Amino acid sequence: MHCAASYSFQQIVENSEFSKLYRINETVYRALVEAFGDESPLHIDDEYARRSGFDRRVMHGAILQGFLSNFVGMHFPGKNSLILSVCLNYHQPSYLGDEIILTARVRQKTETGSAVVLELKFRNAAAGTLVASGKAQVMLRND
């Protein structure tokens, strides 16, 4: 079991930024398909995806949501956090093998409810392109 980070509400500073690199590998892809059964041809058939205007099969947007869940629960703010809301906009497709850098900037702290608003950016590490962006509201619980 991995040890999760544990930032307290008091330790978090507005405009601070945290990043983590993730890789969309076969294990992540297969786990999502098996868990949720989304076998849309755009996600599982390279030829269909090419005919639809993409380089190859497009990875599910839920993979990025999974990376966000790992990031918030394990890296920042860590084990005492709970995602209250997420709004993501997808700008570019992600493909199997892509490395994605998730960057979260603390945009706001709210004393009531000990919550923070994170500005999120998911970038393709090789191309530098913005894959998705958005915001998440995260509550920090007292241990």
N, C-alpha and C positions, 0 to 999 in steps of 0.2 A: 504494500500500500504506500502511495506517495504522500509525503507530508505537504499539506496545503499551507500557503501563506496566510497571514492573519493580520491585516491592517485594521486598526481601530478607526472609528469615525474621526477622532481627534488627530490622528496621524495623517489623514488625507488632506492634501493641499490643492485648492482650486488651480487649474491649468497644469497640474502635474500630468505626466504622460507615461504610459506603460505599454510595452509591445511584447509580442511572442510570435514565433514562427511556427506554422503548422504545415503539414504536408497531406495532400489528398492522395492517399495511397489505396491500394486494392482492399486492404482490410477495412478501412473506414467506409469506402464505397459499398462493399459487400454487406457490411453490418447494417447500413442504412436500408439497402434494398431488402434484405431479409427481415429486418425489424418492421418496416412499414409497407412493404409490398408495392412500392411505386415503381412499376416496370413500364412506364411510358416509353415508347420507342426512342424518344429524344434522349432519354437517360441510359438506355441499354444497347442501342443499335447504332454503331458508328456510321454505317451507310445511310440510314434514315436521317441522322443528324446532319451529315454532309449535304444531302438533298434539301434539307431545311435551312441551309446557309451557314452551318457551323463547321468548325475544323474537324470535329469528331463528337462523340457523345458528350453531352453537357452534364456536369455534375449537379446533383440536387442542391438547391439553395439551403435546405435543412442541414447540410454538412457545415455550412458557415455558422448556423445557429448552434450546432453542437460544439464547434470550436469556441464560440462565445460562452457557452455554458461552462466549458472546461476553464476558460480564461478567468471568468468571474469567480467560480467556486474554488479554483486551485491556485491562481496566480495573483489576481487583483480584483477586488479587495481580499478575496480568500474565503476561508472556511466559515466565517460568520456572515456571509452575504447571501442575499436572496434576490433574484431578478424579479422586479415588479412589472416591468413592461419593456418591450423591444419594438422598434420600428426600423426596418432595414429596407433600403432601396438597392436593387441590383443593377449594376451598370455594364458589366462585362461577364460573359460566361467563364466558368472555371472548368478545368479538364483534369482527368486522372493524371497524377504526377505533378500537378502544380503545387508550388510552395506559396503559402499565403501568409503575409505578415498582418496580424491583427494589432492595431494600435488604438488605445483608448485614452482619451484626454478627459480629465475631470473638468466639466463645464460649470457645475453648480453643486453646492452642498446645501442641504435643507435640514436645519436642526430638528424641526418637527418630523418625527419618524426616522431620524438618522438616515437620510437617503442621499445618494449622489446621482447626478446625471452624467453619464459618460457619452462623449461624442466618439463614435466608432468609425474606423476606416479599415477595410480589408483590401490589401494591395497584393497583386501578383509580384512575388519577389524578383523573378527574372525580368519581367517586362516593365515593372514599376507602375503598371496601370491600376487604376482604382476599380476593384471588382464589385465592392458594395460599400455603402456608408449608411450611417444612421445614428440612432441614440438608444440608450438603455437607461432605465431608472433602476437603481439597485439600493436595497435596504440593507443596512448593517445591523445585525442583531447583537445584543449584549451576550457575552458568554456566561 
